[in-house]
């Protein structure tokens, strides 16, 4: 196994580590508390239970897909959506009455958690759309100051 493969695996593992095993295990060990938290977004207990079970499925199956490389782009895309939805449902900083920039503020703390969810979503979208892969790691090691030109239009779209 090469350093490139290990580095790609480590990058993917660092993204899914939040979900598999920790968040998934927390949902299993503290299922009632998780359902209680889900009731913030769903008034009925059966719907809250369904949300937790769906979240558990996403966290385990999609994380495994990202780690193993099995349908990894799709799995990363689903996890990106999951991060965005959970930010909107469970990190509503705009509902906190004490949101302020200076001094103690639960609203500001929730705002940072909201942004972290979207940052993780961005990491998953990077996997869904391009990497990290062993080839990407090798390209970085070969030319660490090189540019990927992420906003260039592909030649096939320009007609050249």
C-alpha angles and dihedrals in degrees: 000000000000130000089248092059092046092049092049090049091048091051091050093044091052090057097047096039089088090060105028114072105351108050092033092049091047090054090052097045095041101030096147092051091048091052088048090054091046089056087072086073100028121044097204123070094223091054091046090050090050090051092052093047091048090049091050090052092049093047095050104034100037093043089052089051092053092047097046097038091238107143083335097163092054092043091050091048091052091048090050089055090045091054092049094047093047090050091054095044102038106024102052098158090169090068094057111104094210102055107146137143098231131048129007112341129165088192092059091048090052090047091058090049089050091053092046090057090054091046090055089047088055091052090053091048089053088057092044093052104035122342160242091241135150088257090054091050090049091050090051093048090049094050113008093176095047122117127235092204091224096182099047116117112243114251091241090062095049094053094240 
